[in-house]
């Protein structure tokens, strides 16, 4: 198969993720209007908590799949079958554990059934979708990876439309049921798509188990990333109110949508980071530096646009989200900060230093939790804003400091 260019793959991902973001934006408006800030806050608090555990469902098997298949296409069946088997085993255990422990982190009024429905969706079916996307990413079929992203969003848009129209109580629990159904349908379609276009493999977890250290590093890294990105929403619901969590989560969703073009470039470049990383961190860093200027320019423009258009948001989401305007404006620099730290992080990953990346992310996750415990009770979502900005800024500085230091050491040894 002819290898596609980075630009071509980036445009595929931009089209797919852009369409996904537009669809997500529409179904988010429907959900926000149907549930209000309180109901949406309750749902997002449960979702954020569950997503902390989600990376351990796959134990990094999707990333290991990309690593080996990007370097040797013949490894696909071995690592694909192993990824599916690992996820089936891990997800079953995690669903029970997370559901049982949810009462410790969530408000007492959160229904246990809501947690269970979201757990099955996000710990099992959503992970199958991720693996399907990574399968196509590994063979540089990014148009398929983009399609996976859009497939889930379209399915959830259908669920949101039902929530908005069916004559049932419009509660977080009702939406959780529709959320699970839409995710399950998308996951089954995605798995069938991989089977048809790329292949399958024996359901044997041993190849992943042989890479358990690196797989664990990927899982810890993604979990830590979820913590410093999302745990503040769960903590806001627990320490302040579900309304505060809903207002803050709505603003953070806007930031996430604005990051779509950079995320598209990162998706397209991920396999190439592993390919260049075979030569060491100097080569993967050189590859990242070629891409960074595009991301920085976009980050600055996006932050400016977000600041300008923020007053329009309550017209879309409803009067319950008036305070989202200020939150979006304060969070707008995150687009630039995320751009910078992701390129440094993928530089380390591609060069085989995932454990270093994971250690830094765990440290920042702990810092984020401590800052939230300190700031949220007194300042509410304003404290969450400052915690997020500080965490992402420190993460960016630390990761780039490690990349620069590693390159200097390598240069010294070479000389």
C-alpha positions as CSV (number, residue, x, y, z in Angstrom):
1,X,0.0,0.0,0.0
2,X,1.3,3.4,-0.9
3,X,2.3,5.4,2.1
4,X,0.2,8.5,2.6
5,X,1.8,11.9,3.4
6,X,1.6,13.5,6.8
7,X,-0.3,16.5,5.2
8,X,-2.9,14.2,3.6
9,X,-3.4,12.3,6.8
10,X,-3.7,15.5,8.8
11,X,-6.4,16.8,6.4
12,X,-8.3,13.6,6.7
13,X,-8.2,13.9,10.5
14,X,-9.1,17.6,10.4
15,X,-12.1,16.8,8.3
16,X,-13.2,13.9,10.5
17,X,-12.5,15.6,13.8
18,X,-13.9,18.9,12.5
19,X,-17.1,17.1,11.5
20,X,-17.1,15.3,14.9
21,X,-16.6,18.6,16.8
22,X,-19.6,20.1,14.9
23,X,-21.8,17.1,15.6
24,X,-20.6,17.1,19.3
25,X,-21.4,20.8,19.5
26,X,-25.0,20.2,18.3
27,X,-25.6,17.2,20.7
28,X,-24.0,19.1,23.5
29,X,-26.5,22.0,23.0
30,X,-29.3,19.5,23.0
31,X,-28.1,17.8,26.2
32,X,-27.3,21.1,28.0
33,X,-30.8,22.4,27.2
34,X,-32.5,19.1,28.1
35,X,-30.6,18.5,31.4
36,X,-29.7,22.0,32.5
37,X,-26.5,22.8,34.4
38,X,-27.4,20.6,37.3
39,X,-28.2,17.4,35.3
40,X,-25.3,17.9,32.9
41,X,-23.0,18.5,35.9
42,X,-24.1,15.2,37.5
43,X,-23.5,13.2,34.3
44,X,-20.1,14.8,33.5
45,X,-18.9,14.3,37.1
46,X,-19.6,10.5,36.8
47,X,-18.0,10.5,33.3
48,X,-14.9,12.3,34.4
49,X,-14.4,9.9,37.3
50,X,-14.8,6.8,35.1
51,X,-12.4,8.2,32.4
52,X,-9.6,8.3,35.0
53,X,-9.8,4.5,35.0
54,X,-10.5,4.1,31.2
55,X,-6.9,3.9,30.0
56,X,-6.3,0.8,32.2
57,X,-9.1,-1.0,30.3
58,X,-6.7,-1.4,27.3
59,X,-3.4,-1.2,29.4
60,X,-1.8,0.7,26.6
61,X,-2.3,-2.1,24.1
62,X,-3.6,0.3,21.4
63,X,-0.4,2.4,21.6
64,X,1.8,-0.7,21.6
65,X,-0.2,-1.8,18.5
66,X,0.7,1.5,16.7
67,X,4.3,1.3,17.8
68,X,4.9,-2.2,16.4
69,X,2.7,-2.0,13.3
70,X,4.1,1.4,12.3
71,X,7.5,-0.3,12.1
72,X,6.4,-3.7,10.8
73,X,3.0,-4.1,9.1
74,X,3.2,-7.9,9.6
75,X,2.8,-7.5,13.3
76,X,-0.9,-6.4,13.0
77,X,-2.8,-9.6,13.7
78,X,-0.6,-10.4,16.8
79,X,-1.1,-7.1,18.5
80,X,-4.7,-6.4,17.4
81,X,-6.0,-9.7,18.8
82,X,-4.0,-9.1,22.0
83,X,-5.4,-5.6,22.4
84,X,-9.0,-6.9,22.1
85,X,-8.3,-9.7,24.6
86,X,-6.7,-7.4,27.1
87,X,-9.6,-5.0,26.9
88,X,-12.2,-7.7,27.5
89,X,-10.4,-8.9,30.6
90,X,-9.5,-5.5,32.1
91,X,-12.8,-3.7,31.4
92,X,-14.8,-6.4,33.2
93,X,-12.8,-6.0,36.4
94,X,-12.7,-2.2,36.2
95,X,-16.5,-1.8,35.7
96,X,-17.1,-3.6,39.0
97,X,-14.4,-1.7,40.9
98,X,-15.3,1.8,39.6
99,X,-19.1,1.3,40.1
100,X,-18.5,0.0,43.7
101,X,-16.1,2.8,44.6
102,X,-18.1,5.7,43.0
103,X,-19.9,6.7,46.1
104,X,-16.6,7.8,47.6
105,X,-16.0,10.5,45.0
106,X,-19.4,11.4,43.7
107,X,-22.3,13.3,45.4
108,X,-24.5,10.9,47.4
109,X,-27.5,11.7,45.2
110,X,-25.8,10.2,42.1
111,X,-27.7,7.1,41.1
112,X,-25.5,3.9,41.1
113,X,-27.2,2.8,37.9
114,X,-26.0,6.0,36.1
115,X,-22.4,5.2,37.1
116,X,-22.8,1.6,35.9
117,X,-24.2,2.6,32.5
118,X,-21.5,5.2,31.9
119,X,-18.8,2.7,33.1
120,X,-19.9,0.0,30.6
121,X,-20.0,2.6,27.9
122,X,-16.6,4.2,28.6
123,X,-14.6,1.3,30.0
124,X,-15.6,-1.2,27.4
125,X,-17.3,-0.1,24.2
126,X,-15.6,3.3,23.9
127,X,-12.2,1.6,24.3
128,X,-13.1,-0.8,21.4
129,X,-13.7,2.3,19.3
130,X,-10.3,3.7,20.4
131,X,-8.6,0.5,19.4
132,X,-10.3,0.5,16.0
133,X,-9.1,4.0,15.4
134,X,-5.6,3.1,16.5
135,X,-5.6,0.0,14.2
136,X,-6.2,2.3,11.2
137,X,-3.7,4.8,12.6
138,X,-1.0,2.2,12.8
139,X,-1.3,1.4,9.0
140,X,-1.7,5.2,8.3
141,X,-5.3,5.0,7.1
142,X,-6.3,8.1,8.9
143,X,-9.4,8.6,6.9
144,X,-10.7,5.5,8.7
145,X,-9.5,6.7,12.1
146,X,-11.4,10.0,11.4
147,X,-14.5,8.0,10.4
148,X,-14.4,6.2,13.8
149,X,-14.4,9.5,15.6
150,X,-17.3,10.8,13.5
151,X,-19.3,7.5,13.8
152,X,-19.4,7.8,17.6
153,X,-20.5,11.4,17.5
154,X,-23.2,10.8,15.0
155,X,-24.5,7.9,17.1
156,X,-24.6,10.1,20.2
157,X,-26.3,12.9,18.3
158,X,-29.1,10.4,17.6
159,X,-29.2,9.6,21.3
160,X,-29.3,13.3,22.2
161,X,-32.1,13.9,19.7
162,X,-34.1,11.1,21.4
163,X,-33.4,12.6,24.8
164,X,-34.7,16.0,23.6
165,X,-37.9,14.6,22.0
166,X,-39.0,11.4,23.8
167,X,-41.8,11.8,26.4
168,X,-39.6,10.5,29.3
169,X,-38.0,12.5,32.2
170,X,-35.0,14.4,30.9
171,X,-32.6,13.3,33.6
172,X,-28.9,12.4,33.7
173,X,-29.9,8.7,34.1
174,X,-32.0,8.7,31.0
175,X,-29.1,10.2,29.0
176,X,-26.7,7.6,30.5
177,X,-28.9,4.8,29.0
178,X,-28.9,6.5,25.6
179,X,-25.2,7.2,25.9
180,X,-24.4,3.5,26.4
181,X,-26.7,2.3,23.6
182,X,-25.1,4.8,21.1
183,X,-21.6,3.9,22.1
184,X,-22.2,0.1,21.9
185,X,-23.7,0.4,18.4
186,X,-20.7,2.5,17.2
187,X,-18.2,0.1,18.7
188,X,-19.6,-3.0,17.1
189,X,-19.6,-1.3,13.7
190,X,-16.0,-0.1,14.2
191,X,-14.8,-3.7,15.1
192,X,-16.5,-5.1,12.0
193,X,-14.8,-2.4,9.9
194,X,-11.3,-3.3,11.1
195,X,-12.0,-7.0,10.5
196,X,-13.1,-6.3,6.9
197,X,-10.4,-3.8,6.0
198,X,-7.3,-4.8,8.0
199,X,-7.8,-8.2,9.5
200,X,-8.1,-9.9,12.9
201,X,-5.9,-12.0,15.1
202,X,-5.9,-14.5,17.9
203,X,-7.5,-13.3,21.2
204,X,-4.3,-13.8,23.2
205,X,-3.3,-11.2,25.8
206,X,0.2,-12.5,26.1
207,X,1.9,-10.1,23.6
208,X,0.5,-7.2,25.6
209,X,1.5,-8.8,28.9
210,X,5.1,-9.2,27.6
211,X,5.1,-5.4,27.1
212,X,3.4,-4.8,30.5
213,X,5.8,-2.1,31.6
214,X,5.5,0.0,28.5
215,X,1.7,-0.7,28.3
216,X,1.4,0.3,32.0
217,X,3.3,3.5,31.2
218,X,0.9,4.3,28.4
219,X,-2.1,3.6,30.7
220,X,-0.7,5.6,33.6
221,X,0.1,8.5,31.2
222,X,-3.4,8.6,29.8
223,X,-5.0,8.3,33.2
224,X,-2.9,11.1,34.6
225,X,-3.9,13.2,31.5
226,X,-7.5,12.5,32.3
227,X,-7.0,13.6,35.9
228,X,-5.5,17.0,35.1
229,X,-8.0,17.5,32.3
230,X,-11.2,16.3,33.9
231,X,-11.0,15.4,37.6
232,X,-11.8,19.0,38.5
233,X,-15.3,18.5,37.1
234,X,-15.8,15.6,39.5
235,X,-14.3,17.5,42.4
236,X,-16.5,20.6,41.6
237,X,-19.6,18.4,41.8
238,X,-18.4,16.9,45.1
239,X,-16.9,20.0,46.8
240,X,-19.1,22.8,45.3
241,X,-22.2,21.8,43.3
242,X,-23.3,20.0,40.2
243,X,-24.3,23.4,38.7
244,X,-20.7,24.7,39.1
245,X,-19.4,21.5,37.5
246,X,-21.8,21.9,34.6
247,X,-20.8,25.5,33.9
248,X,-17.1,24.7,34.0
249,X,-17.5,21.5,31.9
250,X,-19.4,23.4,29.3
251,X,-16.6,25.9,28.9
252,X,-13.9,23.2,28.9
253,X,-15.8,21.4,26.1
254,X,-15.5,24.6,24.0
255,X,-11.8,24.6,24.6
256,X,-11.6,21.0,23.5
257,X,-13.5,21.7,20.3
258,X,-11.1,24.6,19.6
259,X,-8.1,22.2,19.9
260,X,-9.4,20.0,17.1
261,X,-7.0,21.2,14.3
262,X,-4.0,20.5,16.5
263,X,-5.4,17.2,17.6
264,X,-5.8,16.3,13.9
265,X,-2.1,17.0,13.3
266,X,-1.1,15.0,16.3
267,X,-3.2,12.0,15.2
268,X,-1.6,12.1,11.7
269,X,1.9,12.4,13.1
270,X,1.7,9.8,15.9
271,X,2.9,6.8,13.8
272,X,5.7,8.9,12.4
273,X,6.9,9.8,15.9
274,X,7.5,6.1,16.4
275,X,9.2,5.8,13.0
276,X,11.6,8.8,13.6
277,X,12.0,7.8,17.2
278,X,13.8,4.6,16.2
279,X,16.8,6.9,15.6
280,X,16.6,8.3,19.1
281,X,15.1,11.4,20.8
282,X,17.2,13.8,18.6
283,X,15.3,12.6,15.5
284,X,11.9,12.6,17.1
285,X,12.5,16.1,18.5
286,X,13.6,17.4,15.1
287,X,10.4,16.0,13.6
288,X,8.3,17.8,16.3
289,X,10.1,21.1,15.8
290,X,9.1,21.1,12.1
291,X,5.4,20.9,13.2
292,X,5.3,23.2,16.2
293,X,5.1,26.6,14.4
294,X,1.8,25.6,12.7
295,X,0.4,24.7,16.1
296,X,1.6,27.8,17.9
297,X,0.1,30.2,15.3
298,X,-3.2,28.3,15.4
299,X,-3.2,28.3,19.3
300,X,-2.7,32.1,19.4
301,X,-5.5,32.7,16.8
302,X,-7.8,30.3,18.5
303,X,-7.4,31.9,21.9
304,X,-8.2,35.3,20.4
305,X,-11.3,34.1,18.7
306,X,-12.5,32.2,21.8
307,X,-12.2,35.4,23.8
308,X,-14.2,37.4,21.2
309,X,-17.1,35.0,20.7
310,X,-17.6,33.8,24.3
311,X,-20.6,36.2,24.9
312,X,-22.6,34.2,22.3
313,X,-22.5,30.9,24.2
314,X,-25.5,31.5,26.6
315,X,-27.6,32.0,23.5
316,X,-26.8,28.4,22.5
317,X,-26.7,26.6,25.8
318,X,-29.4,28.5,27.7
319,X,-29.6,31.0,30.6
320,X,-28.2,28.5,33.1
321,X,-24.8,28.8,31.4
322,X,-24.3,32.6,31.5
323,X,-21.2,32.3,33.7
324,X,-19.6,30.1,31.0
325,X,-18.6,33.2,29.1
326,X,-16.0,34.2,31.7
327,X,-14.8,30.7,32.1
328,X,-14.1,30.3,28.4
329,X,-12.2,33.5,28.3
330,X,-10.0,32.5,31.2
331,X,-9.4,29.0,29.8
332,X,-8.6,30.1,26.2
333,X,-4.8,30.0,26.7
334,X,-5.1,26.3,27.2
335,X,-5.2,25.8,23.4
336,X,-1.7,27.1,23.1
337,X,-0.4,25.3,26.2
338,X,-1.8,22.0,25.1
339,X,-0.3,22.4,21.7
340,X,3.2,22.9,23.1
341,X,3.1,20.1,25.7
342,X,1.6,17.5,23.4
343,X,4.5,17.9,20.9
344,X,7.0,17.5,23.6
345,X,5.1,14.5,25.1
346,X,4.9,12.7,21.7
347,X,8.6,13.4,21.1
348,X,9.4,11.4,24.3
349,X,6.9,8.6,23.4
350,X,8.3,8.1,19.9
351,X,11.8,7.8,21.3
352,X,10.8,5.1,23.7
353,X,10.7,7.3,26.8
354,X,7.0,6.8,27.6
355,X,7.8,6.0,31.2
356,X,9.4,9.5,31.6
357,X,6.4,11.1,30.0
358,X,4.1,9.1,32.4
359,X,6.1,10.1,35.5
360,X,5.8,13.8,34.6
361,X,2.1,13.5,33.9
362,X,1.5,11.7,37.2
363,X,3.3,14.5,39.0
364,X,1.2,17.1,37.4
365,X,-2.0,15.1,38.1
366,X,-1.1,15.0,41.8
367,X,-0.4,18.8,41.7
368,X,-3.7,19.4,40.0
369,X,-5.7,17.4,42.7
370,X,-3.9,19.3,45.5
371,X,-4.6,22.7,43.9
372,X,-8.2,21.7,43.4
373,X,-8.5,20.7,47.1
374,X,-7.0,24.0,48.1
375,X,-8.8,26.3,45.6
376,X,-12.2,24.8,44.9
377,X,-13.9,25.1,48.3
378,X,-13.2,28.8,48.4
379,X,-13.3,29.9,44.8
380,X,-15.5,27.3,43.0
381,X,-15.0,27.1,39.3
382,X,-12.6,30.0,39.4
383,X,-10.2,27.9,41.4
384,X,-10.6,25.1,38.8
385,X,-9.6,27.6,36.1
386,X,-6.4,28.6,37.9
387,X,-5.6,25.0,38.7
388,X,-5.9,24.0,35.0
389,X,-3.8,26.8,33.7
390,X,-1.1,26.2,36.3
391,X,-1.0,22.5,35.7
392,X,-0.8,22.7,31.9
393,X,1.9,25.4,32.1
394,X,4.1,23.4,34.4
395,X,3.5,20.3,32.3
396,X,4.6,22.1,29.2
397,X,7.8,23.5,30.8
398,X,8.8,20.2,32.4
399,X,8.4,18.1,29.2
400,X,10.3,20.5,27.1
401,X,13.0,20.8,29.7
402,X,13.4,17.0,29.6
403,X,13.6,17.0,25.8
404,X,16.2,19.7,25.7
405,X,18.3,18.1,28.4
406,X,18.1,14.7,26.7
407,X,19.3,16.2,23.5
408,X,22.2,17.9,25.1
409,X,23.3,14.7,26.9
410,X,23.1,12.8,23.6
411,X,25.1,15.5,21.8
412,X,27.8,15.4,24.6
413,X,28.0,11.6,24.3
414,X,28.2,11.7,20.5
415,X,30.9,14.3,20.6
